[in-house]
Amino acid sequence: MNLGADPKETLFIQIKSLLDKDGITQHLYDLATELRLWGNFGAHPDDVILNDVSMDEAEEMKEVFDLLLDYTLIQKEKVKQIKAKRKKKKK
């Protein structure tokens, strides 16, 4: 799914540009930013802080990721299906 961010840019810039273009809400921006920042721990395993990430924190980030996917992909598809059913009944 393409929300309009330039894939050639850094993830930080992509997320910020989606917020600036009203492609995502402030709430989604905050979720995506937290996920990006926590993801940096995994992307840079030499950082000492990676050893300090607990299982609870990892599970919490998975929940944030699930929320982000649900909102950006699943909910949009559900709304699309609901609209299609209503329009079909209208005919």
C-alpha positions as CSV (number, residue, x, y, z in Angstrom):
1,M,0.0,0.0,0.0
2,N,1.4,3.4,-1.0
3,L,0.3,6.3,1.2
4,G,2.3,8.8,-0.8
5,A,5.7,8.9,0.9
6,D,8.9,8.8,-1.2
7,P,10.5,5.4,-0.7
8,K,13.9,6.9,-1.5
9,E,13.8,9.1,1.6
10,T,14.7,8.0,5.1
11,L,11.9,6.5,7.2
12,F,11.9,9.7,9.4
13,I,11.3,11.9,6.3
14,Q,8.7,9.5,4.9
15,I,6.6,9.5,8.1
16,K,6.9,13.3,8.5
17,S,5.9,13.9,4.9
18,L,2.8,11.8,5.4
19,L,1.8,13.9,8.4
20,D,2.5,17.1,6.5
21,K,0.4,15.9,3.5
22,D,-2.5,14.8,5.8
23,G,-1.8,11.3,4.8
24,I,-1.8,10.2,8.4
25,T,-3.1,11.7,11.6
26,Q,-1.0,13.1,14.5
27,H,-1.9,10.0,16.4
28,L,-0.6,7.7,13.7
29,Y,2.5,9.8,13.3
30,D,3.2,9.4,17.0
31,L,2.7,5.6,16.7
32,A,4.9,5.3,13.6
33,T,7.6,7.5,15.2
34,E,7.7,5.4,18.3
35,L,7.8,2.2,16.3
36,R,10.6,3.7,14.1
37,L,12.7,4.8,17.2
38,W,12.3,1.4,18.9
39,G,13.1,-0.3,15.6
40,N,16.4,1.5,15.6
41,F,17.4,-0.6,18.5
42,G,17.1,-3.7,16.3
43,A,18.6,-2.0,13.3
44,H,21.8,-1.1,15.3
45,P,22.5,-4.2,17.4
46,D,25.9,-3.0,18.4
47,D,24.2,-0.3,20.5
48,V,24.4,-1.2,24.2
49,I,20.7,-0.2,24.7
50,L,19.5,-3.2,22.7
51,N,20.5,-5.4,25.6
52,D,18.1,-3.3,27.8
53,V,15.0,-3.9,25.7
54,S,12.7,-6.2,27.7
55,M,10.3,-8.8,26.4
56,D,7.4,-6.6,27.7
57,E,8.8,-3.7,25.7
58,A,9.2,-5.8,22.6
59,E,5.6,-7.1,23.0
60,E,4.4,-3.5,23.4
61,M,6.1,-2.5,20.2
62,K,4.5,-5.4,18.4
63,E,1.1,-4.1,19.7
64,V,1.9,-0.7,18.3
65,F,2.9,-2.2,15.0
66,D,-0.4,-4.2,14.9
67,L,-2.4,-1.0,15.6
68,L,-0.6,0.8,12.8
69,L,-1.3,-2.1,10.4
70,D,-4.9,-2.3,11.5
71,Y,-5.5,1.4,11.0
72,T,-3.7,1.8,7.7
73,L,-4.6,-1.4,6.0
74,I,-7.3,-3.5,7.7
75,Q,-9.7,-0.7,8.7
76,K,-9.5,1.0,5.3
77,E,-10.4,-2.3,3.6
78,K,-13.3,-2.9,6.0
79,V,-14.7,0.5,5.3
80,K,-14.4,-0.1,1.6
81,Q,-16.3,-3.4,1.9
82,I,-19.0,-1.9,4.0
83,K,-19.5,1.0,1.5
84,A,-19.7,-1.5,-1.4
85,K,-22.3,-3.6,0.4
86,R,-24.4,-0.5,1.1
87,K,-24.2,0.7,-2.5
88,K,-25.1,-2.8,-3.8
89,K,-28.3,-2.8,-1.6
90,K,-29.2,0.7,-2.8
91,K,-29.5,-0.5,-6.4
